[in-house]
Amino acid sequence: MEENRSVYNRYNDSIFLFKDHVAWTNFFKRRALKNTHLFLVNREIINIVFDYFKQDRKQIPHEAYQQLCDGLQRLYMEEKVDPFLGNQLCDILLEYYGSGRCPEASNFAGLVDNFKGEFLYEIHTLGKEPDALKKSYEYLKRAVAEDRYRSPNPVESSLMALENLTVTNWLIYKMQTVKERRAYVLELRRLLSLPHTCQLMSEEDYGRLNEKAKNTEESLVRNVYLADSTVLEKQFADSLMQVIVAQNLANPHLSELSYSRTLVMQVKMGQITATEAMGKAVRRNRNGMKKEFSTARYDYRQLQTALQPFMNYFYLNDLSDVSYRRKRAAVKRMYRDIITIYHHRLDQQMENSYVKYLNVLATYPRAIKYLKEVERIRNFNELNVATQVTTYAHSVHVAMIAKKLMEGILAYQPNLLGGALGERHHGKVFLDPKECLNFIYQAALYHDIGKNGIISVVNNDYRPLTDEEFSIIKTHPSLGAELLKIAPSLYEKFRDTTLGHHKWYNGKGGYPEDFDNTKSPKRILIDIITLSDCMQAATERVGRNYKDGKTFDMVMEEFRRDAGTKYNPDLVKFIDSHEDVARDLAVLVGDAWVDIYFNIYSKYMR
């Protein structure tokens, strides 16, 4: 399956390599066939594996569990494992190791606990599920507990768990005390100092882990104390900052992240002003970082390294004693750099560790308050398109369908829109056609904006979704509505269409459950987006591997069948009653997709 996923990734990334229209179109169609084949093969593999371990346990030899555990460990170490499938495979292994049938249960249980803990943490990161977070911490703690501290290689398995236990998020979530974290840090450092530890991993990974263990106090102060002063006592935090700053200033090879953190700590201790700190940052940027931003290609670790310092620089800029105009210029400059970095990702489709930085950087209050709403929206759109061209292409296609439907309504039956965008007077509806068309087009562009926070779940259709993944996908309307708050005008205009585009017309089905579309003053506009979204998804023939694209007539038949329950019956009847509108919609969801998608993708060709 991991080999198949690599093929799937290569096909997806190669979309950006073909600049010729004909070559691109032929490859796009070939890619759709290939992805459909991979989906079917992987579904069969999943069924075989899980069906095998569902049989009578007495028929399953110990070697089968051992092989599963070894394979999971190899993929974990190579950072290729799928967290959702990995989580399910851990359940199989933990059930076996806890059954008493395994002669070496204590040797492997701690290892699997660590896998389970990290998979659950990743699932929480994508789905914000609090139960997953709590369970993650419990499994990680159990992985380094005394009775689980024995595995084929106790150092190797414990290193993995300790790395996960020393992230500062556990303190921020109030699930760990400073004393507990310090104990884990000391144990991590002890294991790293053992003579043979460096032989257990690559030189790069060993260096990275050593650097992380060395900078634990630095991350504690910056990520925790300066964000929440109740976690550490001020006297202790101040003395810790003095030690860290002295060490960092003596280091001529300080990383950009440590350098930015050092500036923040110097400002907090009164050693320099925020204005002076920003001056130092600008000079350092001018002496080399700017060139890197414009020429480098970033893998996921390099991307993280390049993005992390910006939060500190936004923070310092906000505190600077300079004019609003200068602060605003600095913020605009930094956002240009961030957008450039995102556009220079090596993997444009499947790597997802950057998603959390997207949401934080694009919405950071200390930065966006210096931008006009139109600038916030433009930056937000640029970042989102850079991270997920496929979702953007889908949204553009939906917007074109919705606009075409709106044009027909304005021409033939504008009374359908009464109260939504215009006002009723003496039985007539007075509407500004330009305003109506612009609204529905923009609403469609933003309807799936919440998917950008859960990209790896949305865009992993190389295999069937798990129940957990589908639950996460169902959160995207609510996530989208939250993201729209970046600009009050966006939230006010498009909140309901974003929240409601997966609700049934009668309000009794769909999601989210806590949104009542039947009471929205924009109900008809929600219905237009819903119909357009479903029409595009059902007829798409290039990215939905679990089914073949349907024809326009087939989709209309489904709309008629579910009119009054899932779909607005007036809209369905309207399309059936106007042949020219139906014909235009059929063209849009037919062969027109080729030009639509090529025009979008061509902007991001390498």
N, C-alpha and C positions, 0 to 999 in steps of 0.2 A: 504493500500500500504506500509506503514511503517513497519507493521508486516511482510509482504511478503519480504521486503528488509532485515529485520533481519534474516529471514530464508535463504535468498539468501547469505548473508554474512557468516552465519554459515557453509553452504555447501561449500562455496569457501575456507574459512579458514581451514576446516577439511581436505582438500587435503593434508595438511602437517602432518597429524596425522597417516597415514597408511604407515607402512614401508614394509609390505609384498606386493610383486608384484601383486599377485592375488587379495588380499583384496583391494589394491589401485585401480586396474583396474576396479573391480566391482563397487567400490564407485564412481569412475570418471564417469562411464557410468550412474550410478544412478543420480549423480549430474546433468549431462547434461539433463536428462529427467525432473528432478525437476525444473531446471532453465527455461526450455522451458515452462513448465506448469505455472510458476510464471509470465513469460513474457506475456503469453496469458491472464491470469487473470488480470494483471495490465493494459494491453491495453484496456480491456473491462471496467475496472473501470474508466480510464481516459476518454474514450468515453462517458460513462454515465454522469460523472460529467460535462464535458464541453458542451455536448449536452443539459443537463438540463438548464444550465445558458444561452444558446443561444436562448431559446424559448422566446416568448413574455414576456417582463418583468412584465407585469400586472398579469401574471399567477404565478409569483414567490413570495411567501410570504416573509416578512421581516425576519421571523425566519430562513429561509434557509440561507440568507446572514450572519445572526448572528451566526449560527452554523458553517458556513465556517470560519468566523473570529475567533471564539473560538478555533476551531480545529487547525487553523494555528498558533495561539498564543501558544497553548499547545506544539505542535511539535517544535516550535521555542525555547521555554524555555527548552525543553528536548534535544535540539541540534540534532534533528532527521529530520529536514525539508530538502527537496530537493530544492536547490536554483533555478533550472530552472523551475520546476513545481510551486514552491512557487511564483516566479516572475509572472507567468501567472495567478495564482489565485489572486494575488494582483491587477491585472488589472481589474478582475471581481468586486472585492470589491470597488476599487477606483471609478470605473464607477458608481456603485450604490450609494456610499456615496456622490458623486458629482452631482447626478441627481436631488436632491431635494425631492425624494420620501422617504428617510430615516429620521425618526423623531429624530434620535440620531446621525446624521452624524458627528457632531463636536466631539462627544465622541470617535469615532473609527477611524476617518481619520488619526489622528496623529500616531496612533498605526500601521496602515497599511503602512503609509509613511515610518516608520522605517523599517518594514519588507522589503518593496520594495528596500529601500536604501541598506540594507545589502545584499540582494540577488544579486543586480546589482554589488556590490563591489566584491562578490565572483565570479560572472561571469567574471568580468574584470580580476581578479587574474588568472583565468584559461585561458581566451582567449585574454588578453591584448587588449581589445576593448576600445578605448578612449571614445567613446560615452557612454558606460556603466559606466565608471568612473565619467564622468561629471554628468550624471543623478543620480548616486548614491549619490553624494554630495548634489545635490539639494533636493532630497527626504529626506535625513537625516536632512538638515537644516530646511526643512519645518516641520519635525516631532516635532521640539522644538520651532517652531514659535508661537507667541501669540495666533493666532486663532486656532491652533491645540494642544494647551497645555492642552486640556481637554479630558480625556478618562475615561473609567471605573476606572482606577487607574493612574492618571497623573504621579505619581512618578515612577511607574513601567515602563511605556512606555517611559518616558523621560530618565530614566537611560540607557535603551538600546540604544537610539539614541545618548546620550552624550558619552557613551563608544566608539561608532563608530566614533564620531566626534573628539575625542581627540587623535586618532592615528597619529603618526608623518608623515605618508605618505602624508597627505593633504598638509603639508608644503613643503615636497620634490617635490610634483607635482605642486607646486606654485598655489594651489587652495585655500589656506587659509593663513591668516596673523598670526603672532605670537600673536597679540592683540586679534584676534578672537578666537584663540585656548585657550588663557588664560581665556577668558570669559567662554568658555565651561567647562574648568577645574574647575573653581570656582563654577559653577553651579552644576557640578557633585559632588564635595566635599560637597556642601550644602545639596544636596538631600541625600547623604550617611550619613550625620550627623543627619538626622531626626530620632526620636525615633523608629518609626515603620518600617523603611526601611529594617532592618535586617530580618523582618518577611516575606518579599516578595520573598526571594530566599533562597537557601540552605546556610548553614554556610560556606561551601567551596567556593561557588560563591561569597558570600558577602565578604569573606576574600580576594579572588583574586581581586575583583573590588576595594576594599580599598587599596590594595597593589599597584595596577595600578595607582590609583588616587594620591597616595602618591609619586610615582616615576616618575611623568610626567616631572619634570624638568630634572631628570637624563636622561630619554629617549630623551628629547629635545636636550640636549647637545651632547649625544653620537650619536644619529641617524641622527641629522640634522646639528648642528654646526660643528662637527668634520668631517662631510662628505661634507658640503657646507657652507663655512664660510661667504657667502653673506647673509644668512638668518638672523643671529643675529649679532649685533655689538660686536666687540671683547671685549670691556671693560665690557659690560653687561654679556657676556658669561663667561669671566674670573671670575668675582665676583660670578656668579652663581655656577661655578665649585668649588670655594673655600668653599661655604656653603655646597654643596652636599658632597664633600669629607670629610669635618669635621663631618657631620652627620653620614656618612657611616662608618668612622673609629671608631666611638664611639659605633657602633652596633655590638655586638658579634655574632649575628645570621644572618649575611648578606648572602643573596642568592648568588649562584655562578655567576649569571648574574650581579648583582650589584657589586660584588667583582671585576669581570673582568672590568667592566666599571670604577670603582674607580681607578684601576691601570692605565687605559688609561688616565684618567683625571689627576692623579698625575704626569704622565710622561709629559703631555702637559703643566702643570704648572711648571715643573722643580723641583718638590719635590723629585722625584727619577728618575733614569735612566731606560730606557726600559730593559736593562740587569737585573737590580735589580728587576723590575716588573716581568720579566719572571722567575726569581729565586723564588720569592714569589709564583707565580702560580704553579710552579713545586712542591714546598714543600707542598702546599695545596692539589694538585692532589695526591701526594704520600701518604698523610695522610688519604685518604678515598675515593676520587673520583674514583681511578683506580679500586678498588674492586667493586664499584657500576656498572661501565661500563661493567664488565665481568659477573655480576650476575643478574642485574635488568631486569625486563620486563617493557616496556614503553607503556603507553597509549598515546594518541596524545598530551595531555597537558604536561606529563612528558617528552615526546620526545622533544617537543619544549624547555622546561626548560634545558634539557641536551645539546641541540645543540647550543643554542644562544651564550653562552660564547666563542665558538671557533673562531668566527670572531674577537673578541677582542684579543684573544691570538695569532692568526695569525698576526694581526696588530702589536702587541708588539714584537713578534719574528722578524718581518721584520725590526723593528727599532733598535733591539738590537745591541750592539757593541761587537759582538762575531764573530767567524769565519763563513765562508760560510758553512763549514762542520757541525758545531753545529746547525746552523739554519736549514739546510737541515734535519738533524736527528730529530729535534723537529717537523718539518712539517710532516715527515713520521710517527712519533709516534702519532701525533694528528689525522692524517687520519686513522690510524689503530683503534683508539678509536671511531671515527665517524662511520666507517664501522661496528664496533661491535655494536654500538648503533642502527644503522639501522636494523641490523640483529635481534635485540632483540625487535622489535616492536611487540606489542600484536596483532595488526591487520595487516596481511600480504597482504590483498587484497584491502579493500575498503576505509579505512580512508585516506584522501588526504591532510590534512593540512601540512604534512611534505614536500610536493613537492617543495615549494618555497625554503626551506632550502637546499634541494638536489641540485638545480640548482646554488644557490649562493655559497655553500660550495665547490662544485666540480669544480667551475670555478674561484674562488677568486684569482685575479692576485697576491696579496701579499703572497699567499701560493704556487700556482702551479709553480711559477718561480723558486722554489728551487727543483723541481722534473724534472727528465728526461722525455722525451716524453712517453717512454714505461711505466713509473710509473704513469704519469697522466692518460694514457689510462686505465691502470689496475685498478686504484682507481675509475675512472669514470665508468668502466664496473661493478666493484663490487657494487658500490652504486646503479647503475641502476637495476642490477639483484635483489638486496636486496629489492628494492621498487616495482618491478613489474615482478615477475617470469613468469606470463602468457604471457606478450609481448615478453620476452626473449625466452620462449619456442616456440612461433610462429616464431620468427626470426631464431632460430636454425633450425626449420623444413624447412623454406624457404631456408636457406643456404644449406641444404642437397640436396634439389631439384635443386637449381641453380648449385651446384657443379656437380651433376649427369648429368645435361644438358650440362655443359661445357666439361665434360669428353667425351661425345658423339661427340660434335662439334670438339674437338681436334683430335679425332680418325678418323672422317669421312669427316669433311668439315671445316678445320681450316681457309679457305679463308673468312669465314663469319666474322672473327675477324680482318681482315686486317685494320691496322691503329689505332686500339683501344689499343692494348697492345704490338703489335709487329711492324715490319717494312716490307714493301713490297719491294722485290728485284727480278728483272727478273721474275716477275709473280708469285713468291712464297712468302709465309708468314713465317718468321722465328720467332717462339714463344718459350718461356720457359714454358712448361706445368705446372711445379710446381708453377711458378709465376702466371699464369692464374687462376689455381684452387684456390690458396690462395687469390687472389684478389676478385674473385667472391664470395667466401665463406665469407670473411670479409665484403664485400659490403652488402651482405644480412644480416649479423648480425647487421650492423649499419643502415639499411634502415629505420627502425621505431624508431630510438633513440629519435626522437622528441616527441613521445607519452608519454615519461616519465615525461614531463612537464604538461601533461593534463590527468593524470591517471584517475581522477574521472569521466571524460567524456568518455574516451575510455572504461573503465571497469565498466560501470553501466547498462549493458544490461539486467537488471531486468525489464525494461520497454522500450517502443519505444523512440528513441531520439527526442528531440525538434529541431526545425530549428536552434536555437542558438547553440545547442550542435554540430550539424553537421557542422556548420560554423567553430566552434573551432577545430573540428577534421581535417578539411581541412587545418589547419595551420601546422600540424605536419611535413610535409616535410621541410618547411622553418625553423621551430624551430629546427629540426634535423641538418640542415646545419649550423645553428648558434652554436649549441652545439659542432659540430665537430671542431670548431676553437680552442678548448682547446689544440689541437695539430696540428700544421701546416701540418704535414705529413698526418694526417687523413683527414683534410679538402681538401687538394690538391687531394688526391686519390679518396675520396668517396663523394665529394660534389654533383656531377652530378647524381650519382645513388640514393643518398638520396633525392635530390630535384625532380628527374624525375620519381620516381617509380609509381606515380599516373597520369602521363600524357599519353594521347593516343599516339599511334604510329605516327599518322599523325599530331600531335601537335595541333589539333583543339578542343580537349576536355580534361577533367581532371583538375588537379590543381597541383601546383600554376600557376596562369595565367601569371605571369611575368617571367616564365622560359620556354625557347624554347628548348625542347629536340631534335628537328630535326637538330639543329645546333651544338649539342654537339659532340666532338670527341669521346666520350664514348657512343654514341647512342646505339650501339649493346649491350653493357653491361647493359645499362638502360633497354633495351628491355628484356634481360634475367631475370633481377630482377623483372620486372613488370609481366612477364609471370609466374615466380615461385611464386611470392606473390599471384597473383590471383588464381593460381592452389591450393595453400595451403588453402587460405581463403574459396574457394568454396567447397573444399572437407572436411574441418574440421567438425567433428561431435561432438565436445565436448564443444565448447565455443561460438558458434554463435546461439543465441536463436531465432533469427528472421527467420531462415530458416533451412531446413534439409541439411546435407552434401550431396553433389552430388558425383557421381562416376567419375572416371577418364574419361571414355568414354563420359559422359555427358558434362564434362568441355571441352574436346577436340572438341566436336560439337560446343560449343559456341565460342571457339577460331577460328575454321574454318569460322564460320558465320561472325565474326568481324575482320578477318585477313585483314590487309591493312588500317583499320580505328583505332581500339583500340590496335591491337596486330601486331607484326612484322610478315608479311606473310612468310618470309624465315624461321623463327624459327618454325612456325606452320607446314610448309611443311617438315622441317627437321625431326620433331618428327614423322610425318606420314610416312616418307620414311625409317625410321629405327626402325624395330620392337623391337630390343633389348633395345634401348633407351626408347621407349614407355613402354615396359614391366617393366623396372627398375623404371621409374617414377610412374607407376601405383601401384607398390608395396609400394613405399615411401608414397604415399598419401592414401594408403589403410590401411591394418592392421598394418603396421609398426609404425603408430603414437603411439601405446601403449608403445612400448619399448622406443621410442624417448622421449616421455613426461615423462615417469617414471624415466629414467636416469637423466633428468634435475631436476625434482621435488625432487628426493631422496636426492639431495645435500642440500636441505633446510628443510629436515624433522626435527621436533622438538624432 
